[in-house]
Amino acid sequence: MTPARQLLLFRLINLIALLALLGVLTGSLDLQILVGEQPCPLCLLQRSGMIGLAVGPIMNLLWGMRPAHYAVSILAAFAGGAASTRQILLHIATPGDPGYGPAFAGFHLYTWAFITFAVGAAGCAALLLFSSQFSLGDTGVLRRKGALRIATLTIVVWTSVYLIIIAVTVLPECGLGMCPDDPSSTGGIPTPAGFAGLLLVIFGSFAIAYLLDRRLPSDDE
């Protein structure tokens, strides 16, 4: 395989991982905004871990493949996994405890979060074994126009919007102190309006990324 194809392969792997994490975070936002399930303190830690897990692939795509970037994701996975483990143990320690929040495919969301962190850490560790990616002279897509830069910037913008939404929705409930262990449901937004809002965020992120791609300098010019 030529170096160019190798580089494209590793970039696509990182992009696919980011899209998977984007799906998980979008699902959590859907649960919070549309269903009205407000996040507990451990839930917020797990969401933070998910965002940290995404930082490594984002850095790989923007600035090039580096072992340190994978290390950032692995550390975030351990931190998020610790929060997930804590929440799992809280509920299995009490006989008859139905668990917190809704279940999906037989598992509660914090169990799925633990699985996500475990897969993420293992995936990053496995990718570190392919040391050839670090000697390809990769400088990232930040200074190269194209679909990969637009896709990466879309994810960066969406993640930033996600953080803003979380801050805006959580601060009224938690203030500057600790969030309640069992926050009350807000009832959610009616599905058509909430779904339209999520689509607006996604397409808005893409539009901003497209404009950034047009304005950012490029080595191709």
GIBELPE-V180951 format. One record per pair of residues at least 6 apart in sequence whose C-alpha atoms are under 6 Angstrom apart, sorted by sequence separation. I is the first residue (numbers start at 0). GAP is how many residues later the second one is. If there is no record, write none. Layout:
i:gap
I:GAP
I:GAP
//
This chain:
i:gap
30:6
31:6
90:6
90:8
140:8
55:13
55:14
55:16
55:17
52:20
52:23
51:24
52:24
83:26
48:27
83:30
48:31
80:33
45:34
80:36
76:40
41:41
13:43
76:44
73:47
157:47
156:48
153:51
153:52
69:54
153:55
152:56
149:59
149:60
64:69
63:74
143:74
63:75
142:75
143:75
62:76
63:76
142:76
62:77
61:78
60:79
61:79
60:80
61:80
40:138
39:141
37:145
37:147
36:148
35:149
35:150
35:151
35:152
34:153
33:154
32:155
33:155
33:160
//
